[in-house]
């Protein structure tokens, strides 16, 4: 149940306060007018939908690259494990290096740190393993490993880029500002449509509901911006892409 409430945060509290304060002020000073809200809808809904779609596409791309990353690592591991020229000690060391490479990327993705040096070090460690065992990993096996290692690096770099670069920050900030000022423009129009002498709770209800919907959509988009931190309902389950999943 707590995960379903994850879309409620400090921004929700701010909009709730504004949704209570603005109608109160409007009724106190009898601020009433009637304007077309189409412009405000374009100012909020259009950028909000754009950023949600952008975040969803990034998530789907991340799933594709994670699948390629795991499949390539698993194939490299199979080349090492089933090669008759490689002894058991070398196989165990190769499996350890591949596991370190797998964990290094996933550890990077689950944090907000943009420096991928942990993954780079693990990648160099695997290359050192290949160099140190060049007498055992030879010929076709070596070529096949480097062929799939290219896919590992390609998919990893794409995942690091998705982790570091998000949908336009300025567009998100613009959208959030308009969500916050929406009650200021929206409330007098609602009072005008309902009638200033009719029950005020209807105005409060409509304004609070509208703001809650808008800020909840914004929060969903914000959580989707970080698809690897396992914070939102739609986050990617990295355990399913582990090299040693069970």
C-alpha positions as CSV (number, residue, x, y, z in Angstrom):
1,X,0.0,0.0,0.0
2,X,2.9,2.4,0.8
3,X,4.1,2.1,-2.8
4,X,0.7,3.4,-4.0
5,X,1.1,6.4,-1.8
6,X,4.6,7.1,-3.1
7,X,3.1,9.7,-5.5
8,X,2.2,11.8,-2.5
9,X,5.1,14.0,-1.3
10,X,6.0,17.5,-0.3
11,X,4.8,18.9,-3.7
12,X,1.4,17.4,-2.9
13,X,1.4,19.2,0.4
14,X,2.3,22.5,-1.3
15,X,-0.6,22.2,-3.8
16,X,-3.0,21.2,-1.0
17,X,-2.1,24.4,1.0
18,X,-2.5,26.5,-2.2
19,X,-5.9,24.8,-3.0
20,X,-7.1,25.8,0.5
21,X,-5.6,29.2,0.7
22,X,-6.5,30.6,-2.7
23,X,-10.3,29.9,-2.5
24,X,-10.3,31.3,1.0
25,X,-8.8,34.6,-0.2
26,X,-11.0,34.6,-3.2
27,X,-14.2,34.3,-1.1
28,X,-12.9,36.8,1.5
29,X,-12.3,39.5,-1.2
30,X,-15.0,38.3,-3.5
31,X,-12.6,37.8,-6.4
32,X,-14.7,36.5,-9.3
33,X,-14.2,36.5,-13.0
34,X,-14.8,34.3,-16.0
35,X,-11.9,33.4,-18.4
36,X,-11.3,30.7,-21.0
37,X,-9.1,28.1,-19.3
38,X,-8.0,26.5,-22.7
39,X,-4.7,28.5,-22.5
40,X,-4.0,27.2,-19.0
41,X,-4.8,23.6,-20.2
42,X,-2.3,24.0,-23.0
43,X,0.3,25.5,-20.6
44,X,0.1,22.5,-18.2
45,X,-1.4,19.4,-19.9
46,X,0.7,19.6,-23.1
47,X,4.1,19.7,-21.5
48,X,3.0,17.2,-18.8
49,X,1.9,14.7,-21.4
50,X,5.1,15.3,-23.4
51,X,7.4,14.7,-20.4
52,X,5.4,11.6,-19.3
53,X,5.7,10.1,-22.8
54,X,9.4,11.0,-22.9
55,X,10.1,9.3,-19.5
56,X,8.1,6.2,-20.6
57,X,10.1,5.9,-23.8
58,X,13.4,6.1,-21.8
59,X,12.1,3.3,-19.6
60,X,11.3,1.1,-22.6
61,X,14.7,1.8,-24.1
62,X,16.4,0.9,-20.8
63,X,14.6,-2.5,-20.8
64,X,15.9,-3.2,-24.3
65,X,19.5,-2.3,-23.3
66,X,19.3,-4.3,-20.1
67,X,18.2,-7.4,-22.0
68,X,21.1,-7.0,-24.5
69,X,23.5,-6.4,-21.6
70,X,22.5,-9.5,-19.7
71,X,22.3,-11.7,-22.8
72,X,25.8,-10.6,-24.0
73,X,27.3,-11.2,-20.5
74,X,25.7,-14.6,-20.2
75,X,26.9,-15.6,-23.7
76,X,30.5,-14.5,-22.8
77,X,30.3,-16.6,-19.6
78,X,29.1,-19.6,-21.6
79,X,32.1,-19.3,-24.0
80,X,34.4,-19.4,-21.0
81,X,32.6,-22.1,-19.0
82,X,32.3,-24.5,-22.0
83,X,35.7,-24.0,-23.5
84,X,37.7,-27.3,-23.2
85,X,41.0,-25.4,-23.2
86,X,40.2,-23.3,-20.1
87,X,40.9,-25.0,-16.7
88,X,38.5,-24.8,-13.7
89,X,40.4,-22.1,-11.9
90,X,40.3,-19.8,-14.9
91,X,36.6,-20.5,-15.4
92,X,35.9,-19.5,-11.8
93,X,37.9,-16.4,-12.1
94,X,36.1,-15.5,-15.4
95,X,32.8,-16.0,-13.8
96,X,33.8,-13.8,-10.9
97,X,34.9,-11.0,-13.3
98,X,31.7,-11.2,-15.2
99,X,29.7,-11.0,-12.0
100,X,31.7,-8.0,-10.9
101,X,31.0,-6.3,-14.3
102,X,27.3,-7.1,-13.9
103,X,27.1,-5.7,-10.4
104,X,29.2,-2.6,-11.1
105,X,26.7,-1.4,-13.7
106,X,23.6,-2.1,-11.6
107,X,25.2,-0.5,-8.5
108,X,25.8,2.6,-10.6
109,X,22.2,2.7,-12.0
110,X,20.6,2.4,-8.5
111,X,22.4,5.6,-7.3
112,X,22.1,9.2,-8.4
113,X,25.9,9.4,-8.9
114,X,26.7,10.2,-12.5
115,X,30.4,9.0,-12.3
116,X,30.5,5.5,-13.9
117,X,34.1,4.8,-12.8
118,X,33.1,1.7,-10.9
119,X,31.8,0.1,-14.1
120,X,34.9,1.3,-16.1
121,X,37.2,-0.3,-13.5
122,X,35.2,-3.6,-13.7
123,X,35.4,-3.5,-17.5
124,X,39.2,-3.0,-17.4
125,X,39.4,-5.8,-14.8
126,X,37.7,-8.2,-17.3
127,X,40.1,-7.1,-20.1
128,X,43.0,-7.7,-17.8
129,X,41.7,-11.2,-17.1
130,X,41.5,-11.9,-20.9
131,X,45.1,-10.6,-21.4
132,X,46.4,-12.6,-18.4
133,X,44.9,-15.8,-19.8
134,X,45.7,-15.3,-23.5
135,X,47.3,-18.7,-23.6
136,X,44.1,-20.4,-22.6
137,X,41.5,-18.1,-24.3
138,X,42.7,-18.3,-27.9
139,X,41.4,-18.4,-31.4
140,X,37.7,-18.5,-32.1
141,X,36.7,-18.2,-28.4
142,X,38.7,-15.0,-28.0
143,X,37.1,-13.5,-31.1
144,X,33.6,-14.4,-30.0
145,X,34.2,-13.0,-26.5
146,X,35.3,-9.6,-28.0
147,X,32.3,-9.7,-30.4
148,X,29.8,-9.9,-27.5
149,X,31.9,-7.6,-25.3
150,X,31.2,-4.9,-27.8
151,X,27.5,-5.4,-27.2
152,X,28.1,-5.3,-23.4
153,X,29.9,-1.9,-23.7
154,X,27.3,-0.5,-26.2
155,X,24.3,-1.4,-24.0
156,X,26.1,-0.3,-20.8
157,X,26.9,3.1,-22.3
158,X,23.3,3.5,-23.4
159,X,22.1,2.7,-19.9
160,X,24.6,5.1,-18.3
161,X,23.3,7.8,-20.7
162,X,19.7,7.1,-19.8
163,X,20.6,7.2,-16.1
164,X,22.5,10.6,-16.5
165,X,20.3,12.4,-19.0
166,X,16.6,13.0,-18.4
167,X,13.8,14.8,-20.1
168,X,14.4,18.6,-20.4
169,X,14.7,20.0,-16.9
170,X,13.5,23.5,-18.0
171,X,10.3,22.0,-19.3
172,X,9.6,20.2,-16.0
173,X,10.3,23.4,-14.1
174,X,8.0,25.3,-16.3
175,X,5.2,22.7,-15.9
176,X,5.6,22.7,-12.1
177,X,5.4,26.5,-11.8
178,X,2.1,26.5,-13.8
179,X,0.7,23.7,-11.6
180,X,1.5,25.9,-8.5
181,X,-0.1,29.0,-10.0
182,X,-3.1,27.2,-11.5
183,X,-5.4,27.7,-8.4
184,X,-4.8,31.4,-8.5
185,X,-6.2,31.6,-12.1
186,X,-8.7,28.7,-11.8
187,X,-10.4,29.4,-8.5
188,X,-12.3,32.7,-9.4
189,X,-13.6,31.1,-12.6
190,X,-14.9,28.1,-10.6
191,X,-16.6,30.5,-8.2
192,X,-18.2,32.3,-11.1
193,X,-19.5,29.1,-12.6
194,X,-20.8,27.7,-9.3
195,X,-22.1,31.1,-8.0
196,X,-20.6,33.0,-5.2
197,X,-23.7,32.5,-3.0
198,X,-23.7,28.7,-3.4
199,X,-21.9,26.4,-1.0
200,X,-18.2,27.2,-1.0
201,X,-17.2,23.5,-0.3
202,X,-17.9,22.7,-4.0
203,X,-15.2,25.2,-5.0
204,X,-12.7,23.8,-2.5
205,X,-13.5,20.3,-3.7
206,X,-13.0,21.0,-7.4
207,X,-9.8,23.0,-6.9
208,X,-8.3,20.4,-4.6
209,X,-9.2,17.6,-6.9
210,X,-7.8,19.4,-10.0
211,X,-4.6,20.2,-8.3
212,X,-4.2,16.7,-6.9
213,X,-4.6,15.1,-10.3
214,X,-2.1,17.5,-11.9
215,X,0.6,17.1,-9.2
216,X,0.1,13.3,-9.0
217,X,0.7,13.1,-12.8
218,X,3.8,15.2,-12.3
219,X,5.0,13.0,-9.5
220,X,4.4,9.9,-11.6
221,X,6.5,11.4,-14.4
222,X,9.2,12.4,-11.9
223,X,9.4,8.8,-10.5
224,X,9.6,7.4,-14.1
225,X,12.6,9.7,-14.7
226,X,14.5,7.4,-12.3
227,X,13.5,3.9,-13.5
228,X,16.3,2.1,-11.7
229,X,15.9,3.3,-8.0
230,X,13.0,1.0,-7.2
231,X,11.0,3.9,-5.8
232,X,7.9,4.0,-8.0
233,X,5.4,1.4,-9.1
234,X,6.7,1.4,-12.7
235,X,10.4,1.1,-11.9
236,X,12.5,-1.5,-13.6
237,X,13.3,-4.7,-11.5
238,X,17.0,-4.9,-12.0
239,X,17.1,-8.3,-10.2
240,X,15.4,-9.9,-13.1
241,X,18.4,-8.9,-15.3
242,X,21.1,-10.2,-12.9
243,X,23.6,-12.6,-14.5
244,X,22.8,-15.1,-11.6
245,X,19.1,-14.6,-11.3
246,X,17.2,-17.6,-10.0
